[in-house]
């Protein structure tokens, strides 16, 4: 469980216990929730069970190397977007290029400057957490951005809200797979945006309350017109899927 006050979670996969302890102490003082493991396989299990916001990954590990860990993180749907910072004693060009090929966000050689590492990690986490507030498939807001919109609705006397829910969406994914699931979600998001443009709303908000539930706010006088426009587009298109 990540403490509510945490600035983000960091998993350190490092077999040098002194380095791991130093990093844990440093990031703990900085307000992050961090923990460390010594083996690559153990790090992968941690990422699957409790995905961190960022992984600091040593290349030379006792079981599998850091490159193999990165490959398996990048090819798993649950962990593919976790930012990776490589720590390595290897300064050679080939190792750096291998890290870049695996889409690592940074490659830092030992010995390293702790303050510089802290700044780099902080910048990566801020960018990653901002990206986490948008749905990866539709690009529409979710999470805290939607919560803030709901709070704003309560405080505004003249506002209207519409929910669009895709029924049996989980079953659809089980039958047709993730690619079809993403295609459908992307298509519905596009139809919602097109409907809002059609009705001429200038103050609308559209985001995900949940993956299969869209939250839409418009001016009250456009609510019924918006509902009808979205309903019409969906009823004409969903049979395709």
N, C-alpha and C positions, 0 to 999 in steps of 0.2 A: 504494500500500500504506500503510495507516494504522499508525503505530508502536504496538506493544503497550502502551506506557505512556500513550498518548493518552487524554485525558478525553472525547474525541469529535472528530468532524470537522466543519469549518465551511468552506463555500464562500462566498467574498465576490465578488459580481458588482457591480463598481464601476469606472467609467471614470476617476475622479479618482485618478491613480496615487499621489499623496501620501496620500490617505485610505486607499487600499487597503494601502499599505505600512505605515501607522500601525496599522491593524487587524490585519494579519498579525503584526507585531512584538508587539503587545499580547497577542493570543490565544496566540501561540507561547510567551511567557513564562508565561502562565497554565496551560500544559500541554495545550493543544488542538492538533490537527493542522489547520492552515488553509492555504488557497491562494486565489488571486484570479484573476479573468479580467475583461476590460474590456467584453465584448460579450454581449448577451443570448443570441444563438444559441450562442455558445461556452459560456455557462453551462448552457444546456439540454443540450448534448452531454455536458458534464462530469457533470451529474446523471443522465443515462441510463447512462453508462459506469460511473461510480463514485458512486453516490448518497451524498451527505454526510448527516450527522446533522442539519444545520441550514443554511439559506441566509440570508445577509445580502444584501439586494437593493436596489440603488439604483433609483429610478423612471426617471430621465432617463439613458438609455443611447444610444450612437451609432447602433445599428441598430433594434432593437425596444425599446419601453419596458418597465419593470419589471412593469407590470400584465399585459402580454401574456405575459411570462415566467411569471408566477404562474398565469395561466389555463392555460397549457400544462403546467405542473407538476401542477396540480390535476386535469387531465383525463387524465393518463397513469397507468396502474395501478402502474407501477414507482416513480413519484415523488409520488403524490398525498398521501402522509402526511408528507412532509418539512416540518418547521416553517419558516416564512418570517418574517423580520424585515425590514420595509421601512425603508430609510433615504431620507429625502427632504428637499429644501429647501422643499417645499410644505407650508404650515401650514393650508391652507384645509380647510374641513369636507368638501367633496366628495371630495377625495383620500383623507382618512381613511376616509370611508364606503366608498369603492371598495376600499380595502385590507381593510376588515372583510368586505365582500361576498365577497372572494376568500379568506376564511378565513385571513388572515394572523394569526400569533400576536401580532405587535406592530407598531407604526408609530411610528418615532422620527424626529424632525425634526432637521435640521442647523442650527446646530452642536449637538453632543450631548456629554454628560458621559461620558467613557470608562469610568469606574468604574461608573456606572449601567448603561451598555450591557453591561458585563461581567457584572454581577449578573443582569440580565434574561436574557441569553443562557445563563448558567449554570443558572438555574432552568428555563428551557425545555428545555435538553438533559437535565437530570436527569429531568424528567417524560417526555420523549420516549424516553429510553433505558429507563426502567422500563416504558413502554408496549410497547416493542419486545420485551420478554421474555414477552409473551403473544401467542398467535395471534390475528390480527385477525378471523378468521371465528368461531372457537369460544370465544375468551376464555380458553383453557386455557394453562397455563405452557409455555414453551419456552426454548431457549437455555441461559443460565447457570443458570436455576432448575432445569432438568432435570439439568444436569451436577452441581449441588450435591446433588440427590436421589440420583443414582447413587453419588456419593462417600459419602453417608450410608449407603446400602445396604451398601457394602463394610465399613463400620465396625460395622454392627449385625449380630450373629450370628443373630437371629431375624427374618428378613424374607423376603418372597417377591415376585417380579417377574413380570409378565405383559406380553407385547408383542402388540399387535393391529395387523396390517398390512393395508392395503387394496391388493390386487393389481390391477395394470393401471390404477391411478388416473390416471397421466399420459395414458394412452390415452383413458380416459373423458373427461378434460378436452378433449382434441383433438377428439373426436367430438361432444360435447354442449355444450362451451363453459364459460366461467368461472362463469356463474350456476348451472348445474347442478352444477358441481364444488363450489362453496361450499355449496349446499344439501345435497349428500351429506355433506360434511365436517361440517357443523353437525348433521345428523341423527345421524351416527355418534357424535359427541361427546355428544349428548344421551342416546343409548342406553347409552353407557358409564357416564355418571353415574347413570342410572336403575338400571342393573344393580348398581352399587356400593351404592346406597341399598337395593335389594332384599335384598342379602345381609347388610346390617347392619354393614358395615365402619365402624369409628370412627377408623381410623388410615390411611386410604387416601390415595394421591397419584395423580393422573391428569394427564398432560401429553403434549406432542408430542416424541418423540425426533427425528422428521422430520415433514414435513407429512402424510405418509401412514402414519406409524407412531406409534401411541399407546403410551406407557409407563405402566403401572399397577402400583402397589405396594399390597399388602394384608397383613393378618396371615396367616401361613403356613397356618393351619387353614381359611382362607376361600379359598385359591387356586383349588382345583378348583371350588368352588361359584361363584366369580366368573367363571371361564372359561366354565362351562356357561351362566350367566345372560347373559353377553355374546354368546356363540355363538347362543343361542336367539333373542335379540332381533334380531341381525343377519340370521340366516337367514330370519326371518319378514318382514324389512323391505326387504332390499336388492333384491329382485325388483321393487319399486316403481320403482326408479331405472333 
